[in-house]
Amino acid sequence: EKPIVQAETPKEKPAPPAPSKPSGSYKPTPVPTTKPTPPPPAPEPKAATRSHVMAKGDTLFSLARKYGVTVQAIQDANGIKDPTKIQTNSRLIIPASK
């Protein structure tokens, strides 16, 4: 009779060795971080134009000072070529101050 021989069970393969870290001054390459670009600033709201009814004694110069605009801006907004022709009770557009 032949003796009964037990078959060997296969052994698990050993895990491969972990990769070794380089010695010395190894530093990982930093990953660039991108900051989100902030949105552009919102445009400043334009001040609304207003109107002014000319009273006795009003001048374009006095209106310009009162409303913080230039005489030229008032003339341009109203198509005024000759400021001496403005009459009392005329309604003038006063442009927004800058």
N, CA, C and O atoms as CSV, one atom per row, in Angstrom:
chain,resi,resn,atom,element,x,y,z
A,1,GLU,N,N,0.800,-1.173,0.000
A,1,GLU,CA,C,0.000,0.000,0.000
A,1,GLU,C,C,0.848,1.243,0.000
A,1,GLU,O,O,1.954,1.302,0.536
A,2,LYS,N,N,0.247,2.254,-0.649
A,2,LYS,CA,C,0.984,3.517,-0.713
A,2,LYS,C,C,0.527,4.387,0.437
A,2,LYS,O,O,-0.658,4.403,0.768
A,3,PRO,N,N,1.433,5.100,1.043
A,3,PRO,CA,C,1.017,5.996,2.116
A,3,PRO,C,C,0.231,7.183,1.548
A,3,PRO,O,O,0.502,7.629,0.433
A,4,ILE,N,N,-0.720,7.684,2.295
A,4,ILE,CA,C,-1.529,8.819,1.863
A,4,ILE,C,C,-0.736,10.091,2.151
A,4,ILE,O,O,-0.307,10.358,3.273
A,5,VAL,N,N,-0.572,10.841,1.103
A,5,VAL,CA,C,0.188,12.087,1.230
A,5,VAL,C,C,-0.797,13.237,1.069
A,5,VAL,O,O,-1.546,13.332,0.097
A,6,GLN,N,N,-0.757,14.072,2.038
A,6,GLN,CA,C,-1.644,15.227,1.934
A,6,GLN,C,C,-1.032,16.226,0.972
A,6,GLN,O,O,0.171,16.488,1.001
A,7,ALA,N,N,-1.893,16.784,0.109
A,7,ALA,CA,C,-1.404,17.796,-0.818
A,7,ALA,C,C,-1.192,19.090,-0.050
A,7,ALA,O,O,-1.944,19.439,0.861
A,8,GLU,N,N,-0.178,19.759,-0.440
A,8,GLU,CA,C,0.111,21.039,0.229
A,8,GLU,C,C,-0.877,22.088,-0.250
A,8,GLU,O,O,-1.197,22.172,-1.436
A,9,THR,N,N,-1.348,22.875,0.685
A,9,THR,CA,C,-2.217,23.975,0.310
A,9,THR,C,C,-1.350,25.116,-0.195
A,9,THR,O,O,-0.289,25.398,0.362
A,10,PRO,N,N,-1.813,25.769,-1.259
A,10,PRO,CA,C,-0.957,26.859,-1.772
A,10,PRO,C,C,-0.847,27.980,-0.746
A,10,PRO,O,O,-1.824,28.372,-0.107
A,11,LYS,N,N,0.350,28.470,-0.615
A,11,LYS,CA,C,0.599,29.578,0.321
A,11,LYS,C,C,0.304,30.896,-0.384
A,11,LYS,O,O,0.479,31.037,-1.595
A,12,GLU,N,N,-0.152,31.860,0.424
A,12,GLU,CA,C,-0.405,33.183,-0.154
A,12,GLU,C,C,0.923,33.802,-0.539
A,12,GLU,O,O,1.948,33.624,0.118
A,13,LYS,N,N,0.854,34.542,-1.644
A,13,LYS,CA,C,2.075,35.226,-2.075
A,13,LYS,C,C,2.325,36.390,-1.141
A,13,LYS,O,O,1.377,37.060,-0.732
A,14,PRO,N,N,3.534,36.642,-0.804
A,14,PRO,CA,C,3.815,37.792,0.063
A,14,PRO,C,C,3.522,39.085,-0.707
A,14,PRO,O,O,3.719,39.165,-1.919
A,15,ALA,N,N,3.047,40.088,0.030
A,15,ALA,CA,C,2.753,41.383,-0.580
A,15,ALA,C,C,4.043,41.986,-1.099
A,15,ALA,O,O,5.108,41.813,-0.507
A,16,PRO,N,N,3.932,42.709,-2.237
A,16,PRO,CA,C,5.159,43.338,-2.741
A,16,PRO,C,C,5.627,44.400,-1.755
A,16,PRO,O,O,4.816,44.993,-1.044
A,17,PRO,N,N,6.903,44.634,-1.713
A,17,PRO,CA,C,7.417,45.629,-0.763
A,17,PRO,C,C,6.889,47.021,-1.121
A,17,PRO,O,O,6.730,47.366,-2.292
A,18,ALA,N,N,6.629,47.796,-0.090
A,18,ALA,CA,C,6.148,49.166,-0.292
A,18,ALA,C,C,7.245,49.973,-0.955
A,18,ALA,O,O,8.428,49.769,-0.683
A,19,PRO,N,N,6.844,50.902,-1.838
A,19,PRO,CA,C,7.890,51.708,-2.476
A,19,PRO,C,C,8.625,52.511,-1.412
A,19,PRO,O,O,8.028,53.078,-0.497
A,20,SER,N,N,9.894,52.536,-1.565
A,20,SER,CA,C,10.695,53.255,-0.573
A,20,SER,C,C,10.737,54.731,-0.916
A,20,SER,O,O,10.750,55.112,-2.087
A,21,LYS,N,N,10.759,55.544,0.104
A,21,LYS,CA,C,10.846,56.986,-0.095
A,21,LYS,C,C,12.291,57.337,-0.402
A,21,LYS,O,O,13.216,56.807,0.214
A,22,PRO,N,N,12.472,58.222,-1.346
A,22,PRO,CA,C,13.857,58.624,-1.614
A,22,PRO,C,C,14.437,59.294,-0.371
A,22,PRO,O,O,13.751,60.012,0.356
A,23,SER,N,N,15.640,59.051,-0.169
A,23,SER,CA,C,16.285,59.649,1.003
A,23,SER,C,C,16.821,61.025,0.651
A,23,SER,O,O,16.966,61.365,-0.523
A,24,GLY,N,N,17.106,61.792,1.650
A,24,GLY,CA,C,17.715,63.092,1.417
A,24,GLY,C,C,16.705,64.206,1.403
A,24,GLY,O,O,15.831,64.282,2.267
A,25,SER,N,N,16.827,65.074,0.412
A,25,SER,CA,C,16.032,66.298,0.411
A,25,SER,C,C,14.831,66.193,-0.526
A,25,SER,O,O,14.532,67.151,-1.240
A,26,TYR,N,N,14.158,65.095,-0.543
A,26,TYR,CA,C,12.981,64.941,-1.393
A,26,TYR,C,C,11.847,65.766,-0.831
A,26,TYR,O,O,11.504,65.656,0.346
A,27,LYS,N,N,11.267,66.592,-1.682
A,27,LYS,CA,C,10.102,67.378,-1.303
A,27,LYS,C,C,9.090,67.211,-2.413
A,27,LYS,O,O,9.419,67.380,-3.587
A,28,PRO,N,N,7.856,66.879,-2.054
A,28,PRO,CA,C,6.865,66.730,-3.118
A,28,PRO,C,C,6.609,68.061,-3.807
A,28,PRO,O,O,6.681,69.116,-3.178
A,29,THR,N,N,6.313,68.010,-5.086
A,29,THR,CA,C,6.033,69.222,-5.845
A,29,THR,C,C,4.711,69.792,-5.355
A,29,THR,O,O,3.697,69.093,-5.354
A,30,PRO,N,N,4.712,71.062,-4.937
A,30,PRO,CA,C,3.445,71.636,-4.457
A,30,PRO,C,C,2.448,71.760,-5.599
A,30,PRO,O,O,2.813,72.086,-6.728
A,31,VAL,N,N,1.219,71.503,-5.296
A,31,VAL,CA,C,0.149,71.633,-6.278
A,31,VAL,C,C,-0.299,73.090,-6.258
A,31,VAL,O,O,-0.662,73.608,-5.201
A,32,PRO,N,N,-0.280,73.763,-7.420
A,32,PRO,CA,C,-0.678,75.176,-7.395
A,32,PRO,C,C,-2.152,75.310,-7.018
A,32,PRO,O,O,-3.012,74.577,-7.506
A,33,THR,N,N,-2.405,76.252,-6.153
A,33,THR,CA,C,-3.786,76.498,-5.761
A,33,THR,C,C,-4.260,77.729,-6.502
A,33,THR,O,O,-3.576,78.752,-6.537
A,34,THR,N,N,-5.410,77.625,-7.079
A,34,THR,CA,C,-5.952,78.774,-7.793
A,34,THR,C,C,-7.058,79.376,-6.956
A,34,THR,O,O,-7.989,78.691,-6.533
A,35,LYS,N,N,-6.938,80.653,-6.729
A,35,LYS,CA,C,-7.963,81.350,-5.974
A,35,LYS,C,C,-9.035,81.794,-6.953
A,35,LYS,O,O,-8.721,82.234,-8.059
A,36,PRO,N,N,-10.286,81.684,-6.563
A,36,PRO,CA,C,-11.324,82.147,-7.488
A,36,PRO,C,C,-11.212,83.648,-7.719
A,36,PRO,O,O,-10.972,84.420,-6.791
A,37,THR,N,N,-11.390,84.039,-8.959
A,37,THR,CA,C,-11.305,85.451,-9.299
A,37,THR,C,C,-12.566,86.147,-8.787
A,37,THR,O,O,-13.685,85.730,-9.087
A,38,PRO,N,N,-12.366,87.214,-8.008
A,38,PRO,CA,C,-13.556,87.901,-7.500
A,38,PRO,C,C,-14.313,88.567,-8.650
A,38,PRO,O,O,-13.702,88.958,-9.644
A,39,PRO,N,N,-15.609,88.696,-8.529
A,39,PRO,CA,C,-16.373,89.336,-9.600
A,39,PRO,C,C,-15.996,90.808,-9.696
A,39,PRO,O,O,-15.583,91.407,-8.703
A,40,PRO,N,N,-16.134,91.391,-10.873
A,40,PRO,CA,C,-15.799,92.812,-11.002
A,40,PRO,C,C,-16.734,93.647,-10.142
A,40,PRO,O,O,-17.881,93.267,-9.906
A,41,PRO,N,N,-16.240,94.779,-9.678
A,41,PRO,CA,C,-17.107,95.605,-8.832
A,41,PRO,C,C,-18.330,96.072,-9.609
A,41,PRO,O,O,-18.256,96.349,-10.806
A,42,ALA,N,N,-19.429,96.152,-8.921
A,42,ALA,CA,C,-20.675,96.589,-9.559
A,42,ALA,C,C,-20.547,98.062,-9.923
A,42,ALA,O,O,-19.982,98.844,-9.158
A,43,PRO,N,N,-21.062,98.442,-11.078
A,43,PRO,CA,C,-20.979,99.860,-11.437
A,43,PRO,C,C,-21.782,100.697,-10.448
A,43,PRO,O,O,-22.829,100.288,-9.947
A,44,GLU,N,N,-21.250,101.871,-10.193
A,44,GLU,CA,C,-21.940,102.764,-9.264
A,44,GLU,C,C,-23.258,103.206,-9.886
A,44,GLU,O,O,-23.305,103.567,-11.062
A,45,PRO,N,N,-24.316,103.176,-9.104
A,45,PRO,CA,C,-25.587,103.630,-9.679
A,45,PRO,C,C,-25.515,105.110,-10.006
A,45,PRO,O,O,-25.013,105.916,-9.222
A,46,LYS,N,N,-26.024,105.448,-11.174
A,46,LYS,CA,C,-25.999,106.851,-11.574
A,46,LYS,C,C,-27.111,107.597,-10.845
A,46,LYS,O,O,-28.235,107.114,-10.711
A,47,ALA,N,N,-26.764,108.763,-10.393
A,47,ALA,CA,C,-27.779,109.578,-9.730
A,47,ALA,C,C,-28.781,110.021,-10.789
A,47,ALA,O,O,-28.415,110.300,-11.931
A,48,ALA,N,N,-30.004,110.078,-10.408
A,48,ALA,CA,C,-31.049,110.475,-11.342
A,48,ALA,C,C,-30.907,111.956,-11.684
A,48,ALA,O,O,-30.512,112.774,-10.854
A,49,THR,N,N,-31.237,112.267,-12.915
A,49,THR,CA,C,-31.248,113.686,-13.275
A,49,THR,C,C,-32.459,114.315,-12.594
A,49,THR,O,O,-33.424,113.636,-12.242
A,50,ARG,N,N,-32.382,115.582,-12.425
A,50,ARG,CA,C,-33.513,116.309,-11.814
A,50,ARG,C,C,-33.791,117.534,-12.653
A,50,ARG,O,O,-33.078,117.828,-13.613
A,51,SER,N,N,-34.803,118.219,-12.289
A,51,SER,CA,C,-35.116,119.439,-13.032
A,51,SER,C,C,-35.194,120.601,-12.054
A,51,SER,O,O,-35.369,120.425,-10.848
A,52,HIS,N,N,-35.060,121.761,-12.605
A,52,HIS,CA,C,-35.110,122.981,-11.795
A,52,HIS,C,C,-35.895,124.023,-12.585
A,52,HIS,O,O,-35.656,124.239,-13.773
A,53,VAL,N,N,-36.826,124.656,-11.904
A,53,VAL,CA,C,-37.587,125.742,-12.541
A,53,VAL,C,C,-36.859,127.044,-12.199
A,53,VAL,O,O,-36.663,127.390,-11.035
A,54,MET,N,N,-36.470,127.743,-13.254
A,54,MET,CA,C,-35.714,128.981,-13.063
A,54,MET,C,C,-36.570,130.032,-12.352
A,54,MET,O,O,-37.706,130.314,-12.734
A,55,ALA,N,N,-35.984,130.584,-11.326
A,55,ALA,CA,C,-36.644,131.662,-10.577
A,55,ALA,C,C,-35.877,132.950,-10.846
A,55,ALA,O,O,-34.757,132.928,-11.356
A,56,LYS,N,N,-36.492,134.062,-10.499
A,56,LYS,CA,C,-35.833,135.349,-10.692
A,56,LYS,C,C,-34.522,135.348,-9.890
A,56,LYS,O,O,-34.509,135.016,-8.705
A,57,GLY,N,N,-33.450,135.717,-10.542
A,57,GLY,CA,C,-32.139,135.765,-9.896
A,57,GLY,C,C,-31.304,134.500,-10.091
A,57,GLY,O,O,-30.105,134.515,-9.811
A,58,ASP,N,N,-31.911,133.398,-10.567
A,58,ASP,CA,C,-31.135,132.173,-10.824
A,58,ASP,C,C,-30.208,132.381,-12.013
A,58,ASP,O,O,-30.574,133.028,-12.994
A,59,THR,N,N,-29.025,131.835,-11.917
A,59,THR,CA,C,-28.084,131.824,-13.045
A,59,THR,C,C,-27.610,130.388,-13.227
A,59,THR,O,O,-27.729,129.554,-12.329
A,60,LEU,N,N,-27.072,130.127,-14.404
A,60,LEU,CA,C,-26.521,128.783,-14.615
A,60,LEU,C,C,-25.383,128.524,-13.635
A,60,LEU,O,O,-25.198,127.402,-13.164
A,61,PHE,N,N,-24.630,129.566,-13.334
A,61,PHE,CA,C,-23.528,129.414,-12.390
A,61,PHE,C,C,-24.054,129.050,-10.996
A,61,PHE,O,O,-23.493,128.175,-10.337
A,62,SER,N,N,-25.123,129.713,-10.544
A,62,SER,CA,C,-25.655,129.408,-9.217
A,62,SER,C,C,-26.266,128.000,-9.178
A,62,SER,O,O,-26.167,127.303,-8.169
A,63,LEU,N,N,-26.896,127.593,-10.283
A,63,LEU,CA,C,-27.433,126.235,-10.342
A,63,LEU,C,C,-26.315,125.196,-10.337
A,63,LEU,O,O,-26.414,124.164,-9.674
A,64,ALA,N,N,-25.266,125.479,-11.078
A,64,ALA,CA,C,-24.130,124.553,-11.135
A,64,ALA,C,C,-23.535,124.351,-9.740
A,64,ALA,O,O,-23.229,123.224,-9.350
A,65,ARG,N,N,-23.374,125.420,-9.006
A,65,ARG,CA,C,-22.845,125.318,-7.638
A,65,ARG,C,C,-23.815,124.577,-6.733
A,65,ARG,O,O,-23.400,123.742,-5.930
A,66,LYS,N,N,-25.095,124.872,-6.855
A,66,LYS,CA,C,-26.113,124.265,-5.993
A,66,LYS,C,C,-26.177,122.749,-6.194
A,66,LYS,O,O,-26.297,121.994,-5.229
A,67,TYR,N,N,-26.096,122.312,-7.447
A,67,TYR,CA,C,-26.262,120.896,-7.756
A,67,TYR,C,C,-24.942,120.144,-7.972
A,67,TYR,O,O,-24.960,118.944,-8.245
A,68,GLY,N,N,-23.823,120.818,-7.855
A,68,GLY,CA,C,-22.518,120.142,-7.981
A,68,GLY,C,C,-22.184,119.685,-9.384
A,68,GLY,O,O,-21.565,118.639,-9.575
A,69,VAL,N,N,-22.595,120.473,-10.368
A,69,VAL,CA,C,-22.290,120.158,-11.763
A,69,VAL,C,C,-21.659,121.396,-12.403
A,69,VAL,O,O,-21.549,122.447,-11.772
A,70,THR,N,N,-21.255,121.256,-13.645
A,70,THR,CA,C,-20.667,122.401,-14.327
A,70,THR,C,C,-21.738,123.158,-15.107
A,70,THR,O,O,-22.789,122.616,-15.452
A,71,VAL,N,N,-21.437,124.424,-15.372
A,71,VAL,CA,C,-22.336,125.241,-16.196
A,71,VAL,C,C,-22.477,124.579,-17.562
A,71,VAL,O,O,-23.572,124.511,-18.119
A,72,GLN,N,N,-21.364,124.095,-18.090
A,72,GLN,CA,C,-21.376,123.458,-19.415
A,72,GLN,C,C,-22.267,122.223,-19.425
A,72,GLN,O,O,-22.962,121.976,-20.411
A,73,ALA,N,N,-22.260,121.440,-18.345
A,73,ALA,CA,C,-23.097,120.242,-18.279
A,73,ALA,C,C,-24.578,120.617,-18.330
A,73,ALA,O,O,-25.372,119.938,-18.982
A,74,ILE,N,N,-24.946,121.701,-17.641
A,74,ILE,CA,C,-26.347,122.157,-17.683
A,74,ILE,C,C,-26.704,122.631,-19.089
A,74,ILE,O,O,-27.776,122.319,-19.607
A,75,GLN,N,N,-25.795,123.384,-19.694
A,75,GLN,CA,C,-26.051,123.874,-21.058
A,75,GLN,C,C,-26.191,122.703,-22.027
A,75,GLN,O,O,-27.093,122.695,-22.865
A,76,ASP,N,N,-25.307,121.717,-21.916
A,76,ASP,CA,C,-25.349,120.564,-22.821
A,76,ASP,C,C,-26.640,119.767,-22.633
A,76,ASP,O,O,-27.249,119.326,-23.607
A,77,ALA,N,N,-27.059,119.583,-21.362
A,77,ALA,CA,C,-28.264,118.792,-21.082
A,77,ALA,C,C,-29.524,119.468,-21.605
A,77,ALA,O,O,-30.530,118.802,-21.852
A,78,ASN,N,N,-29.476,120.798,-21.778
A,78,ASN,CA,C,-30.669,121.538,-22.187
A,78,ASN,C,C,-30.552,122.157,-23.570
A,78,ASN,O,O,-31.478,122.824,-24.031
A,79,GLY,N,N,-29.429,121.943,-24.234
A,79,GLY,CA,C,-29.243,122.516,-25.564
A,79,GLY,C,C,-29.193,124.033,-25.544
A,79,GLY,O,O,-29.650,124.682,-26.484
A,80,ILE,N,N,-28.648,124.597,-24.489
A,80,ILE,CA,C,-28.600,126.060,-24.348
A,80,ILE,C,C,-27.361,126.584,-25.063
A,80,ILE,O,O,-26.230,126.224,-24.735
A,81,LYS,N,N,-27.605,127.447,-26.051
A,81,LYS,CA,C,-26.491,128.087,-26.769
A,81,LYS,C,C,-26.195,129.457,-26.167
A,81,LYS,O,O,-25.036,129.855,-26.046
A,82,ASP,N,N,-27.247,130.172,-25.793
A,82,ASP,CA,C,-27.084,131.521,-25.252
A,82,ASP,C,C,-27.774,131.581,-23.887
A,82,ASP,O,O,-29.001,131.661,-23.820
A,83,PRO,N,N,-26.993,131.543,-22.791
A,83,PRO,CA,C,-27.591,131.537,-21.456
A,83,PRO,C,C,-28.388,132.804,-21.136
A,83,PRO,O,O,-29.200,132.800,-20.211
A,84,THR,N,N,-28.169,133.881,-21.883
A,84,THR,CA,C,-28.916,135.112,-21.597
A,84,THR,C,C,-30.370,135.005,-22.043
A,84,THR,O,O,-31.184,135.853,-21.678
A,85,LYS,N,N,-30.710,133.991,-22.816
A,85,LYS,CA,C,-32.066,133.831,-23.338
A,85,LYS,C,C,-32.954,132.980,-22.426
A,85,LYS,O,O,-34.122,132.762,-22.749
A,86,ILE,N,N,-32.422,132.487,-21.277
A,86,ILE,CA,C,-33.226,131.665,-20.370
A,86,ILE,C,C,-34.208,132.576,-19.638
A,86,ILE,O,O,-33.830,133.635,-19.137
A,87,GLN,N,N,-35.450,132.162,-19.584
A,87,GLN,CA,C,-36.476,132.988,-18.945
A,87,GLN,C,C,-36.893,132.384,-17.599
A,87,GLN,O,O,-36.721,131.191,-17.353
A,88,THR,N,N,-37.435,133.228,-16.753
A,88,THR,CA,C,-37.998,132.792,-15.481
A,88,THR,C,C,-39.103,131.781,-15.777
A,88,THR,O,O,-39.816,131.906,-16.773
A,89,ASN,N,N,-39.241,130.782,-14.912
A,89,ASN,CA,C,-40.205,129.686,-15.039
A,89,ASN,C,C,-39.831,128.653,-16.092
A,89,ASN,O,O,-40.602,127.726,-16.343
A,90,SER,N,N,-38.655,128.794,-16.717
A,90,SER,CA,C,-38.186,127.754,-17.639
A,90,SER,C,C,-37.742,126.556,-16.797
A,90,SER,O,O,-37.076,126.719,-15.775
A,91,ARG,N,N,-38.117,125.356,-17.234
A,91,ARG,CA,C,-37.704,124.139,-16.526
A,91,ARG,C,C,-36.430,123.622,-17.186
A,91,ARG,O,O,-36.421,123.321,-18.380
A,92,LEU,N,N,-35.350,123.519,-16.401
A,92,LEU,CA,C,-34.072,123.017,-16.911
A,92,LEU,C,C,-33.784,121.638,-16.335
A,92,LEU,O,O,-34.097,121.352,-15.180
A,93,ILE,N,N,-33.187,120.798,-17.155
A,93,ILE,CA,C,-32.725,119.486,-16.688
A,93,ILE,C,C,-31.364,119.682,-16.052
A,93,ILE,O,O,-30.470,120.291,-16.639
A,94,ILE,N,N,-31.220,119.164,-14.855
A,94,ILE,CA,C,-29.937,119.203,-14.163
A,94,ILE,C,C,-29.340,117.804,-14.226
A,94,ILE,O,O,-29.896,116.867,-13.653
A,95,PRO,N,N,-28.207,117.653,-14.920
A,95,PRO,CA,C,-27.612,116.310,-15.046
A,95,PRO,C,C,-27.078,115.828,-13.695
A,95,PRO,O,O,-26.843,116.618,-12.780
A,96,ALA,N,N,-26.899,114.535,-13.600
A,96,ALA,CA,C,-26.365,113.936,-12.375
A,96,ALA,C,C,-24.942,114.438,-12.152
A,96,ALA,O,O,-24.164,114.586,-13.095
A,97,SER,N,N,-24.621,114.695,-10.899
A,97,SER,CA,C,-23.255,115.115,-10.589
A,97,SER,C,C,-22.353,113.904,-10.626
A,97,SER,O,O,-22.805,112.784,-10.386
A,98,LYS,N,N,-21.091,114.112,-10.921
A,98,LYS,CA,C,-20.132,113.001,-11.049
A,98,LYS,C,C,-19.297,112.874,-9.819
A,98,LYS,O,O,-18.437,111.997,-9.745
